[in-house]
């Protein structure tokens, strides 16, 4: 049995989950979109050379900077 239906529905589900964020970034700009949406902000890992996701910084033994500080928001 081919898995074409699974790939199609997975693509549709991913699009439904992420399209709003892409449109917000396009319409508002990255900084404003991140400032307006805490869920989108929580997905930020690196900004301007700063690691803004604590778990990533810890795993890579790098300095961590809070995303709001890195963005000045």
N, C-alpha and C positions, 0 to 999 in steps of 0.2 A: 504494500500500500504506500503510495507516494506521500510525502509530508508537505506537499505544496500548500494545503489548507492551513497547516500550522504556521508556516512561514508568512503567509498572507495575513492571518489574523494577528500574529505577533507584531508585524509591521504596522498594522492599523492601530493596535493597542499602544505601541510606542509613540506613534504620531499623535494619538489622542492625548497622551500624557505629557508630551513635550511641546506641542505646537504653541500653546499659550505663552510659554516662556520665551520661545524664539520670537514671537510677535512682540512681546513686551520689550525685549532687548532691541529689536529693530525700531520700534516706535518711540521708546523712551531713552534709548542709550543704555549702555551696560550699567553705569553707576546708579542711575535713577531706578532702573529695573531691579537691581539688587537691593537698593534702599527700600523699595516699596514691597518686596516679597521676601519674607524671612526664609521660606522654603528654598527659593532660588539662591539666596545668600548662603544657606547651609551647604549648598553644593559647590561653592567656590573652594578650590584647593590651593591655588597659587594666584597671586596678583602682584604685578610689578616686582617680581623677584622675591616676594615674601610668601612663605608657606602659611596659608590661612586656614588650614584644617589640622586640628591638633593631632589626630591619630596619624596622619601622614607625616607630620613633623617628628613625632615620637618614633615611628617606625624607621624613618630615614636618619634619625639623630640630627635633626636640623632645628634651627630656631623657629619658634612659632610666633606669629603676629595675628591677633584677632582680625577677622575680615573687616569689621567696621572701622578699626583703626587704619588698616591698610587702604581703605577706600575713603577715609576721612568723612564718615557719615555718622 
